[in-house]
Amino acid sequence: MNLVRSAATVGGTTLISRLLGFLRDVMVAAALGTGPIADAFFVAFRFPNMFRSIFAEGAFNSAFVPLFAKRLEGEGENAARRFAEDALAVLLVALLVLTVAAELAMPWLMLVFAPGFSQDPQKFAWAVEFTRIAFPYLLFISLTALQSAILNSLGRFFPGAAAPVMLNVTMILAILFLVPLTDNPGRALSWGVAAAGVVQFVWLTVSLWRAGMVLRLRLPKLTPDVHRLFRLGVPGVIAGGITQVNLTIGTMIASLQAGAVSWLYYADRIYQLPLAVIGIAIGIVLLPELSRRLRAEDAEGASWSQNRAVEFSMLLTVPAATGAAVLAFDIIRVLFERGAFARADTEATALALVIYAVGLPAFVLIKVFQPAFFAREDTKTPLRFAAISIAVNIATSFALFFSFGFAGIATGTTLAAWVNAGQLGTRLYRRGEFAPDTQLLRRLPLTLLASAGMGVALWFGAAALAPFFENGLLVSIAALFALIAGGVLVYFLLCEVTGASRLRDLRSAFTRR
């Protein structure tokens, strides 16, 4: 398996999904703005979207992939299939119980996840209703996480990466055809979320059939293998979803400030693009790669893969973070400033994006470091670090919120990410499981230098093109595209000149196995 080529497949598919997600958000922003219906819907959407990010974007893989791969290579396909079927049966029953319990307890759950909404009875009622409609998405997305993990173990990364496309397409269709038929657009969009779960489940079921891995429903039975899966999986899911947990904590605190939930949501949508395309994509591919090499006792190959994953991820993430910070206002203005989304909303969302951009390399490093633990069936260490990260986030967010509002929440999330990434990397180094090699130590400072040069070029470019952003949507889009394209060109030219990366190195990375 080629690490870079497989990551490019997942990342490219994820990019398409996220671009569709931006189109979806542009349409949602125009329909909802940042009023009470928008706040209620975004809290409702945060529930299933959080679980989509936690489960579908690799965290479930943390426990399942090493165990499934061990059965597949050690005992054959039938044993691996039986293990997957046993896991499916137990997971399905647990999810049904959880879904029913959550539906019944939703008003009390909303007091926890959005306490500020209780001051507005109508907003609170909408949030409860919308979340009840959308929550069954959790059932289907958790099942598709199992399906994706099987396909990833078989080296078929495309179907799982393409599944989120179904969510965005379904919601876009809901905006176009269902919203005009209802008096409450938030309710219509919530039904779109629920329908998307069914569509994704069907897509991956067909993909499994094509891969020759047909799963049959069995009576739930807690076998030793399934018990080990869930024992490893619970801390792995929590650790793997720490970014989403921290964002959810931010949502809870932000509900105390009018409009803050929406501002943080839209900023989150922007920085999640490079996080998904780079960090999550590399993490998904790196886990089976490390598992395979460690089972073969190829410590040197595992070390090479880990170093290249860090190098490749930072090569793309640092300039992405720099560009997002420098162009934050222009990005938000072009994407969202229309309809009910006013200039004040643009300014607030841009500030949140700048703060999140500072933490973007840390968010990506978390996704790159965690597979090194998961491949060794160690999910408890990342969980301990995740708990510390959550504590840092809560303490910082509360300490800063009452002085700086929503900006304090974004700062808490960013600081927590750096604490988590630092702990993961340090522990791997101390255990002798990751040591930066000469190539990484030489190229990382050059990557920072090239990114800084690109940032300066973007700053002057944005100032020169500022008048074009006042001449209508199409001209603004063209100006933003010109800045991004110019920034990419400048960055890779600087990489070539400084030696941070060269074209021949990228070609070699796509061909090496």
Secondary structure, DSSP 8 states (H G I E B T S, - for coil): --HHHHHHHHHHHHHHHHHHHHHHHHHHHHHHTTSHHHHHHHHHHHHHHHHIIIIIIIITHHHHHHHHHHHHHHH-HHHHHHHHHHHHHHHHHHHHHHHHHHHHHHHHHHHHH-GGGGGSHHHHHHHHHHHHHHTTHHHHHHHHHHHHHHHHHTT--HHHHHHHHHHHHHHHHIIIIIGGGSS-HHHHHHHHHHHHHHHHHHHHHHHHHHTT-----------HHHHHHHHHHHHHHHHHTHHHHHHHHHHHHHTTSTTHHHHHHHHHHHHHHHIIIIIIHHHHHHHHHHHHHHHTT-HHHHHHHHHHHHHHHHHHHHHHHHHHHHTHHHHHHHHH-STT--HHHHHHHHHHHHHHHHHHHHHHHHHHHHHHHHTTT--HHHHHHHHHHHHHHHHHHHHHHHHHTHHHHHHHHHHHHHHHHHHHHHHHHHTTS----HHHHHHHHHHHHHHHHHHHHHHHHHHHHGGGGGS-HHHHHHHHHHHHHHHHHHHHHHHHHHTS--HHHHHHHHH--
